[in-house]
Every structure is written in C-alpha cells, then in structure tokens.
Amino acid sequence: MAPLPPRSGDAVFANIERVNAELFSLTYGAIVRQLLTDLEEVDEVNKQLDQMGYNIGVRLIDEFLAKSNVSRCADFKETADVIAKVGFKMFLGVTASVTNWDADGMSCSLILEDNPLVDFVELPDTCQGLYYCNILSGVIRGALEMVSMKTEVTWIRDMLHGDDAYELQVKLLKQVPEEYPYKDDD
C-alpha cells in the first residue's frame, strides 16, 4: 500500500475535533492569570509559560505527525513552512507567514496576523514585560526538539505591546543526530 500524501493545514483542520474558540482563549487567560497570581514576577510567568509549552510540544508532535501525514522535511526552511501552514492551521485554525530568513537559512520569523489566544485580552501596565503567548514559543521548541532540531524561539513583536503583528523568531541551533536505544546485531 502506498503512503498517504501529505495533507494541507486546511484539510487537517476540517477533520479535527475542535474546542469553542472563546472557551479556549478564556481558559488560557485563566491559566495566565493564575500564574501571575502565584508567581508574582512577570519573568517567572514567561519562563513557566515557555516550559508549559515545551511540555505540550513534546507530546503534540506525535498527534501532528499522525494526522498530517507529513514526512521528514528536507531542511529547516521546509520545516518552518510546515509549521506555519500546517501546524498553526491544525491546532489554532490560523496560518503564519515565514519571512526574514538569515543568509545561512538557520533563522526565520513566523508572523501571525491573527492569534486566537489573545481574544478578549488587554495587558495591564504592571504586565508590560509579559509575553502572553509565550506558550507558543515553548510548543514550537518542544516539538522541534522531538524531531532532532535544537532551536531557540523568541518573541520579536507582539500586538499586545502595540506592535502590528505577532512575530516569533525561530533559530536552529543544531541538528541533533538521531540516537537509537540499541545497536543492531550485524
């Protein structure tokens, strides 16, 4: 039997179970609010959101690979495009554009025009250092680590801070060689 062709983000999104967008964004907001109450320091909340996202990304990659039928990407540019067009569409219902590649193709920006996590959100003056959607950077970092890519993901622009878009910079630090838990007998 021939392998199934890769599915587009729209095709996967059409066939996946969804949660009400308002419920999703309000629940996420409640989590961020509770972290702010518990941790009190905005930098600590940013770290915690990133770590939560990392833990989600480590598990989410399995579902992504199973439902999207995406095969191994040839390079980091293809990986970034798959994240932007299939991954974001599959899990958030939006797509991102991939821009600002550096000369060696090791760093790019993912730009979101729309972000369902920020519906109903306004940051108070006391939270201006908060990267409200920092969970997304952790998800990307965790998922890519599971497919042997060590990355650094940081927020460049954030509409909650007055910018015109949401921009994540994804930088490939190194391609980790796959390790097998056992050695085949020759």
Sequence and secondary structure as in RCSB ss.txt:
>XXXX:A:sequence
MAPLPPRSGDAVFANIERVNAELFSLTYGAIVRQLLTDLEEVDEVNKQLDQMGYNIGVRLIDEFLAKSNVSRCAD
FKETADVIAKVGFKMFLGVTASVTNWDADGMSCSLILEDNPLVDFVELPDTCQGLYYCNILSGVIRGALEMVSMK
TEVTWIRDMLHGDDAYELQVKLLKQVPEEYPYKDDD
>XXXX:A:secstr
        HHHHHHTS    HHHHHHHHHHHHHHHHHHH  HHHHHHHHHHHHHHHHHHHHHHHHHHH     SS
HHHHHHHIIIIIHHHHHS  EEEE   TTSSEEEEEES  GGGTT    GGGTT  TTHHHHHHHHHHHHHTTEE
EEEEEEE GGGT SSEEEEEEEEEE     SS    
